[in-house]
Structure formats: structure tokens, C-alpha cells
């Protein structure tokens, strides 16, 4: 049996990879001129324990496998954990975050990131977490697939359809996902060569928490808003001000950073915010990644590929 994966975002590339690695015949349908997948704007954080603050336990448990999966396939993976801090006035936020999560140690932030000395007295360190450059990760998966003969094209599907198009899956009559909604996320990328943070740092704040992810060579991604909106288009002035304000609260050196990129994307989400595999009509959907794309796409892809290959073997 052959498979046609629709979409070349993180879900589509992970599904194609899991199938191809099992010897299945795979093609990826990626229409020319289609909007860039929202996963290109992701933070690239593999933080299952931190996500436990708001995500169901299924995400915390299943997402732990993602670090190893990406580490076997992507060179940009950085295993330096996640540091979570809060200003003294928001110390209660740190205690709340600690109660809601697991897998952390209480630590003096300056022992991990000396540039934060004197600004934060307490922190939480999630040593098992990691981060990577999402664009490099997507490019690497695509190159690996092309190297084993997986074709990328914009023609009609020739095999069993696995639909990984995110919000695009709402537009196919009969086989569409009617309960997907859009969640808008906005991010910034800055050049700040005088700042030397070496790992993902999350700043807790009651109104606009943020995270800062090193991209190397003095570049940092600052994210990300979560807005219940289907509005596309550029980032808002409010988002830029809030994210830069939060970054400045983390490290005053961000005041001198150069803003080199802004981006806004629409994440697909089901009502329960849990990624899922669904069979609707004649196609299989892998969708609803919400904010867990890089964390959960490999887990869903591996489970789906295992089930499909077993189905094929049983049929034979």
C-alpha cells in the first residue's frame, strides 16, 4: 500500500518519516504557493514537563519521547533543559507553576545562567527538556525523505490519504474536520549578540508570560502570544510591545536588541486542545496540534505508522 501525506508542516513530515522508515511507499502533497505551515514559527521547545502547567497529562507523558525522536534525526537539538523564573513580585507564580508540573529542581538561576544573577533569586530547572531550530528541523526531515525517494509535489494523491494540513483540513467536503478552530500565535526574532543565554528561559507573569529560545550566534526567538482568533496577518503592535517588555524584564540587554523578524501563525486546535488521529470518511487526519506540534507530532506519527503497517501486514 502507498500513502499520500497532505501537508509539509511538522505533522506531515513526521508522518511521512515514520512511514518511510518502515519501508512504506510515501509521497508528500505540498501545493505550490500554499501558506507556510504554522510550525515554521514555532519555538521548537521540547518541554513536556513545563507544558504540564496547562496541558493534560497525556501530553506530559507521551511528549517525553519527542526529545529522543528528534535527537536521532536533527543536528540542531540542544539538550540543556528549561529554566523557569519569575520576578520577586510574582513569586507566587513560580510556586503555582511548581505545583502544576513535575520533573524539576529548585535552583538559583545564576548557577545556570550567570547573566541572570541579581535579577531572580529562585528558579525551576527542567533538566530533561530540550530545544531546537524548527526551520532547520523541518528542512532536515524533508531532506531525509527526499534522500530515500519520497516525492514532494502538488498533484493529486495517488495513495491512501493522510491529511496533515492543519486548518486546511476544514475545507474538504465530506472528509473535513468541522470542529477545528484557529488559535493565533505571534513571535519575534531578535539579534542580541551581547546576551549569552544558553538554554530556553521562561518568564512567568500573570498577564503576559513569555519564553526566550536561543537560536545561536546571538539570535533569540521570543514568544509567544496565544489569542483565540482566526485573524491572519502581521503581528500586532500590542504583541510586539508585550513580548519585548517581557524580554526586557528577563534581561535588560534586550533593550539593545535588533528586531529582525516578526511572525504570526494560526495553530489548529480541537475543542479539548489535544492533538489527535481521526478517521473521517475516506481519509485519516493527524491534526489539532495546538501548541504541541513538535512535542506530539512524532508520537502520533509513530503510533499511526505502526498501526497502518500492521493493517497492511494483516491484510496480506
Buried (B, 14 or more C-beta within 10 A) or exposed (E): EEBBBBBBBBBBBBBBBBBBBBEBBBBBBBBEEBEEBBBBBBBBBBBBBBBBBEBEEEBBEBBBBBBEBBBEBBEBBBBBBBBBBBBEEBBEBBBBBBEEBEBBEEBEBBEBBEBBEEBBBBBBBBBBBBBBBBBBBBBBBBEBBEEEEBEBEEEEBBBBBBBBBBBBBBEBEEBBBEEBBBBBBBBBBBBBEEBEBBBBBBBBBEEBBBBBBBBEEBBBBBBBBBBEEEEEEEBBEEBBEBBBBBBEBBBEBBEEBEEEEBBBBBBBBBEEBBBBBBEBEEBBBBBBBBBBBBBBBBBBBBBBBEEBBEEBEEEE
